[in-house]
């Protein structure tokens, strides 16, 4: 029998037998909400970079934190679903506006970096998400303690660098932070699955976790690529 005559069963490829059907439906809601958040965040970044109606900075940070707190305090139930989706959209918009200053920095160096960083982030996020979905359940939950310790280390590193202003420490902060956020995609995805299996079907709040992972990876990747591009331009001169 010719091996090239065999057809590929794509349906089997996307079947997750270890995840219940209700949880699979929950994940569809989570990722659908995540896609909408990406679009709204993109609109927020556009508003900052092009129209300048809203300026990213302290106000956008306070706005996103306020929206997140409002969302956390609003109970998850069918009656509040539309309201919470609206709050989620507001949170995504202010987060997108908050990306504006970083995007201004990147555009001044090379505007194409934004597209490259977004594509790179999408590939990274998709790969680690699929790894978490196909892996044995709970197999990545042990990373929680290590990842939180890593975040504490990054916080101390940033405080230390405030006094020394070292470029090397800043780069280390960016690269270590990028690796940690890749780990958080694994951890958060499997944690969402376990919560859903135990009856927690708050797909809107679960979307927030993954959205923050994506945005943080995107931000760090943009900065890393921009710094590398800036160094290349200096070398050419």
N, C-alpha and C positions, 0 to 999 in steps of 0.2 A: 504493500500500500504506500502510495506516495505521500510523504509527510506534508507536502505543499498543498495537497487536496483537502486537508482538514480545515474545517471552518472554525473560527474563533467564537466561543460563546461569550459575548460581551455581557449578557444578563448575569451569568455566573460571576463575572469579574466584579460586579457591583452589588453582590449579595453578601450581607454581613450576618451570617447565621447565628453568631454569638450575641447579636443585638436584637432585642424584641422589635416587633413591627411598630408598636406605639412609640418606642424610643427613636426608631428610624424616622417616623413622621415628625417627632419632636425636633430631630436634627435638621430635617428639611425646613421647618419653620425658623430654626435658629439661623441657618445659612441664607435663607431668603431675606430675613431681617438684616443680616450682615451685608448682603449685596445692596440693599436700600441705603444702609448707613454709609457705605462707600460712596454712593452717588451723592448723598446729601453733604458728606464731608468734602467731596470734590467741589460742590457748589460753594461751600463755605470758604475753601481755599481760593477759589476763583474770585469771590467777592473781595477778599483781601488784596490779592495780587493785581487784579484788573480794575475793579471799580473803586476800591479804597473806601467803601461805605462803612465797613467795619475794619478796625485795625487789630491784628493779632497781638496779644500781650497779656497783661494782668487781667484786663476786663474779660477777654475771651476765656482765660483760665478760670476765673471766678464764675463765668457763665456756665461752662461745662461742668464744674464741680457742683454748682447749684442745681443744674438739671439732673446730675447723677444722684444727688441727695434726694431730690423730689421724686425721682423714679424709685429709689430704694424705699421711700416712705409710703408710696402708693401701693396698696395691696394688689396682688395678682388675682384677678377674677374676671369672668366674662364681661361684667359691667364696666370695668375700668380698662379693658384691653385697648380700645381706640385712644383713650386718653394717654395711656402709657406708651403707645406707639408714637404719639405726637411728641411726648417728652423725649423719647429716644431719638427722634428726628432732630429735636432741638439740641440735644447733647452732641449728636454727630456734627451738626452745623457749627457749633461753637468750637468743637475739636478741630474741624477743618480750618476755621478762621485762625485758630492757634498755630496751625502749621505754616501760616503765611510768612512770618519773619524768617523761618528756616528756608522756605522756598525762595524768598527774595535773595538770600545769601547764595543759594545754589544757582539761581537764574543769572546772577551777576558773573558767575564763573562759566557755566555752560548749561543752558536751558534743557538740553537733551538728557541731562542727568536725571531729571524728574521722571521722564518716561522709563529710562533704564532702571531706576530705583523701584518704580511701581511694578514693572514686569518681574524684576528680581524678587521683590517682596511677595508677589502673587505665586511665583514658583516655589519659593521657600515655604510659604504658608500652606500651599496645596500639598507639597511633599510630606511635611511633618504632620499635617492633618490626616492624610491617607495612612501614614505609618501608625498613627494612634488608633485609627479606625480598624485597621487590619490586624494590629497586634492583639495579643491575648488581653482580655479585660483586666484592668487594675495593674497591668505590668509596668506602667509609667508613673503610677501615683506615688511611688517611693521618692520621686524627684522633688516633691513638694518642699521638704526640709532643706535640701541642697540649694534649690532655687531661691528660697527666702534668705538663706545665708549669703548667697551670691548678691542679692539685692542690697543686703546690709553692707557687704563689702564695697559695693559700688557707691553707696551713699557716703561711707567713710572716705573713699577715694576722692569723691568729688569735693568733700569738705577740705580734705588735705590739699587738693590742687587749687583751691580758692586762694591759699596763701603763697603757693609756689608758682602757679601759672605755667606748669610744664606741658609742653606739646605732647611729649611721649606719654605722660600720664593721661592726658585727654584722649589720645588715640587708644590706649589700653582700655580706658573706660568705654569707648565706643565699641571696640571689638568684643570685649567681655560681655557688655550689655547685649550685643547682637546675639551672641551664643546663648545667653540666659533666656532671651525672649523666644528663641527657637525651642528651648526646653519647655517654656511655659505653654507653647502651642500644643505640645505633646500632653503635658500635665492637664491643662484646662480642658482639652477635648475629652480625655478619658474621665475627668472629674464630672463634666457635664453628662456624659453617658451614665455614670453611676448614679448621679442625682436623679436623672430621668427614670432610671430603672427602679429607684426607690420612691417614685411618685412626684418628684419636683419637676413640674412641666412649665416652669416660668421661662419660656424661650426668649422673652425680651431681655431679662437680666442676664441670661446665659450669653446672649448676643453681645452684651456690653463687654464681657470678659474677652471674647475672641476679637472684638473690634479694637480694644486697647492693645492686644497683642500685635495685631496687624499694623496699627498706626505707629506703635513704638519701633517695630522692625523697619517700617518705611522711613521713619525719621532718621534712625541711626544709619541706615544704608545710604540715604541721601547725603548725610554729612560725611561719611567715609569716602564715598565716590567723589564728592566735591573737594575734599582735602587732597585726595590722590591726584585729581585733575589739576589742582592748584600747584602742587609740587612739580608735576610734569611741565607746566607752563614756566615755572621758575627755572627748571633745568635747561629748557630750550633757550631761555634768555642768556 
